[in-house]
Amino acid sequence: MRLKGKVAMVTGGASGMGRAMALAFAREGANLAVGSLTRKTGKTMSGEITNLLDPQAIDQVKAEIEGLGVSCLAMELDVTSSASVAEFVRKTVERFGRIDILANAAGMTCEQKIDGHDDALWQRVLDVNLTGTFRCIKGVLPIMKKNKWGRIINIASTAANVGGATNGAYCAAKAGVVGLTRCVALEGADFGISANAICPAWVNTSFGRQWMGDIANTDRVSADAKIQEIVNSYPQRRLISPEEVGNLA
């Protein structure tokens, strides 16, 4: 158990890649702090593609994690709110006394062309995916520096390097996450802190399938046809599983 005694904090941790990373950390002995936005507190904008969960999802992942023999703090988290992030960090330290690992998986997107893009929706995508990642890193860095050790894992995307029509905001945000990760790695190096970005293509999550379904509607094809088109574009002819991302983290 390589992470026994460590504390991992995961955003977007009740589903998809966040949940997979949290469970992977737990299997290695880490105690967990899991934060996710649910329908209880979350608000969406028109045109937003997101996966707001039932509030019970947080309790469910908490039970899964504790079933692996470790402790878990699970709570609502809105990464667009500095106050919410600060409360998540405070409660994690209050519960466990430290934060060793941060995994940023909270995210959302939209499908709009640049020349007709809603300004508020553009800002929303950047605020969740990029600035939300920044807020969480900013919150844990002083703790990691004090402990002279830390690991920061950010979920970026192949979209950081490959543009997509109607995906301008998401591509810009994920490219920003990659750039931010490089800066954090340099700032943290003298304190035993590393920072890495994972850049997967399409992952087989409820959010991913919801997004592919939205693209299918735009293209006026069935969701199954769109998913198969995406699968056929990959050499392995399959989507990535969230567990693969979790194990990589």
Residue pairs with C-beta under 8 A, 6 or more apart in sequence:
1 27
1 28
1 29
2 28
2 29
3 25
3 28
3 29
3 30
3 100
3 101
4 28
4 29
4 30
5 29
6 25
6 29
6 30
6 31
6 100
6 101
7 30
7 31
7 32
7 33
7 92
7 96
7 97
7 98
7 99
7 100
7 101
8 21
8 22
8 25
8 30
8 31
8 32
8 33
8 100
8 101
8 102
8 103
9 32
9 33
9 35
9 88
9 89
9 92
9 99
9 101
9 102
9 103
9 136
9 140
10 18
10 21
10 22
10 25
10 32
10 33
10 34
10 35
10 102
10 103
10 105
11 18
11 35
11 36
11 77
11 79
11 103
11 104
11 105
11 106
11 132
11 136
12 18
12 35
12 36
12 37
12 104
12 105
12 106
12 107
12 155
13 19
13 21
13 22
13 32
13 34
13 35
13 36
13 61
13 74
13 103
13 105
14 34
14 36
14 38
14 53
14 57
14 58
14 60
14 61
14 74
15 36
15 51
15 53
15 57
15 61
15 205
15 206
15 207
16 51
16 105
16 203
16 205
16 206
16 207
16 208
16 242
17 105
17 155
17 200
17 203
17 205
17 242
17 245
17 246
18 34
18 36
18 103
18 105
18 106
18 155
19 61
19 242
19 246
20 241
20 242
20 243
20 245
20 246
20 247
21 103
21 105
21 153
21 245
21 246
21 249
22 32
22 34
22 61
22 65
22 103
22 246
23 61
23 64
23 65
23 68
23 246
24 243
24 246
24 247
24 249
25 32
25 101
25 103
25 249
26 32
26 65
26 68
26 70
26 72
27 68
29 70
30 70
30 100
30 101
31 70
31 71
31 72
31 96
32 65
32 70
32 71
32 72
32 73
32 74
33 72
33 73
33 74
33 75
33 88
33 91
33 92
33 95
33 96
33 99
34 58
34 61
34 62
34 65
34 72
34 73
34 74
34 75
35 74
35 75
35 76
35 77
35 88
35 106
36 53
36 57
36 58
36 61
36 74
36 76
36 77
36 106
37 52
37 53
37 76
37 77
37 78
37 79
37 106
38 52
38 53
38 54
38 55
38 57
38 58
38 76
39 52
39 53
39 54
39 55
40 55
40 76
41 76
41 78
42 50
42 52
42 78
44 50
44 52
45 120
45 121
45 124
46 121
47 110
47 111
47 112
47 118
47 121
48 108
48 109
48 110
48 121
48 124
49 108
49 109
49 110
49 111
49 207
49 210
49 211
49 214
50 108
50 109
50 207
51 108
51 205
51 206
51 207
51 210
55 76
58 74
58 75
58 76
59 74
61 72
61 74
62 72
62 74
65 72
65 74
66 72
71 95
71 96
73 91
73 92
73 95
73 96
75 88
75 91
76 84
77 84
77 85
77 88
77 106
78 84
78 85
79 85
79 104
79 106
79 128
79 131
79 132
79 133
79 135
79 136
80 124
80 127
80 128
80 131
80 132
82 135
85 132
85 135
85 136
85 139
86 139
88 136
88 139
89 99
89 136
89 139
89 140
89 143
92 99
93 99
93 143
98 143
98 147
99 140
99 143
99 144
99 150
100 144
100 147
100 149
100 150
100 151
101 150
101 151
101 152
101 153
102 136
102 137
102 140
102 150
102 151
102 152
102 153
103 152
103 153
103 154
103 155
103 249
104 132
104 133
104 136
104 137
104 152
104 153
104 154
104 155
104 177
105 155
106 128
106 129
106 132
106 133
107 128
107 129
107 155
107 207
108 124
108 125
108 128
108 129
108 207
109 125
109 129
109 167
109 169
109 170
109 211
110 121
110 124
110 125
110 169
110 170
111 166
111 167
111 214
111 215
111 218
112 118
112 121
112 122
112 166
112 168
112 169
113 165
113 166
113 168
114 168
117 168
117 169
121 169
122 168
122 169
125 169
125 170
125 173
126 169
126 172
126 173
126 176
128 173
129 170
129 173
129 174
129 176
129 177
130 173
130 174
130 176
130 177
130 180
133 154
133 177
133 180
134 180
137 152
137 180
137 184
137 195
140 150
140 152
141 150
141 184
141 187
141 188
141 193
143 150
144 150
144 152
144 188
144 191
144 193
145 188
145 191
145 193
148 191
148 192
149 191
149 192
149 193
150 188
150 191
150 192
150 193
150 194
151 193
151 194
151 195
152 181
152 184
152 188
152 193
152 194
152 195
152 196
153 195
153 196
153 197
153 198
153 249
154 177
154 180
154 181
154 195
154 196
154 197
154 198
155 177
155 197
155 198
155 200
155 245
156 174
156 177
156 178
156 181
156 197
156 198
156 199
157 170
157 174
157 199
157 200
157 201
158 199
158 200
158 201
159 167
159 170
159 171
159 174
159 175
160 171
160 174
160 175
160 177
160 178
160 197
160 199
161 175
161 178
161 199
162 171
163 171
164 170
164 171
166 215
166 218
174 199
177 197
178 197
178 199
181 195
181 196
181 197
182 195
184 193
184 195
185 193
185 194
185 195
185 196
187 193
188 194
188 195
198 245
198 248
198 249
200 240
200 245
201 234
201 240
202 208
202 212
202 230
202 239
202 240
203 239
203 240
203 241
203 242
203 245
204 239
204 240
204 241
204 242
205 242
208 239
209 223
209 227
212 223
212 226
212 227
212 230
213 223
213 226
215 226
216 222
216 223
216 225
216 226
216 227
219 226
221 229
227 239
230 239
231 237
231 238
231 239
